[in-house]
C-alpha cells in the first residue's frame, strides 16, 4: 500500500508543479506552449526523453 501512496503523492506534486507557471505567468505559459506546439515531432520527442532521463536520474540521486 505504501507504493500507491507514494505514487499518488508524486502525481499530486506533479500537478502542483505543472500549475505554478500558468498561475503565476499565464501569458508566458501560453506563449511557451504555442512555441512547443510549433516544434517538429522529433524535437518534442527529444525534449520528452531528456525530461524522463533527468527525472529518473533525480529519483536515483534522491533515493
C-alpha positions as CSV (number, residue, x, y, z in Angstrom):
1,X,0.0,0.0,0.0
2,X,3.0,2.3,0.6
3,X,3.8,2.2,-3.1
4,X,0.3,3.5,-4.1
5,X,0.5,6.3,-1.5
6,X,3.9,7.4,-2.8
7,X,2.7,7.2,-6.4
8,X,-0.3,9.3,-5.6
9,X,1.8,11.8,-3.7
10,X,4.2,12.1,-6.7
11,X,1.3,12.6,-9.1
12,X,-0.2,15.3,-6.8
13,X,3.2,17.1,-6.6
14,X,3.5,16.9,-10.4
15,X,0.1,18.6,-10.8
16,X,1.1,21.3,-8.3
17,X,4.3,22.0,-10.2
18,X,2.6,21.9,-13.6
19,X,0.1,24.5,-12.3
20,X,2.6,27.0,-11.0
21,X,3.6,28.7,-14.3
22,X,0.0,29.1,-15.7
23,X,-1.0,30.5,-12.3
24,X,1.9,32.9,-11.9
25,X,2.5,33.9,-15.5
26,X,-0.4,32.8,-17.8
27,X,0.8,34.8,-20.8
28,X,4.3,33.4,-20.7
29,X,2.9,29.9,-20.3
30,X,0.6,30.4,-23.3
31,X,3.5,31.8,-25.5
32,X,5.7,28.9,-24.4
33,X,3.0,26.3,-25.1
34,X,2.4,27.9,-28.6
35,X,6.1,27.6,-29.4
36,X,6.2,24.0,-28.3
37,X,3.2,23.2,-30.5
38,X,5.1,24.5,-33.5
39,X,8.1,22.3,-32.8
40,X,8.7,19.3,-35.1
41,X,7.8,15.9,-33.6
42,X,11.4,14.8,-33.3
43,X,12.3,17.8,-31.2
44,X,9.3,17.2,-28.9
45,X,10.3,13.6,-28.5
46,X,13.9,14.6,-27.6
47,X,12.6,17.1,-25.0
48,X,10.3,14.3,-23.6
49,X,13.1,11.8,-23.5
50,X,15.5,14.3,-21.9
51,X,12.9,15.1,-19.3
52,X,12.3,11.5,-18.4
53,X,16.1,10.7,-18.2
54,X,16.6,13.7,-15.9
55,X,13.7,12.6,-13.8
56,X,14.9,9.1,-13.4
57,X,18.4,10.3,-12.5
58,X,17.0,12.7,-10.0
59,X,15.0,9.8,-8.4
60,X,18.1,7.6,-8.2
61,X,20.0,10.5,-6.6
62,X,17.3,11.3,-4.1
63,X,16.9,7.6,-3.1
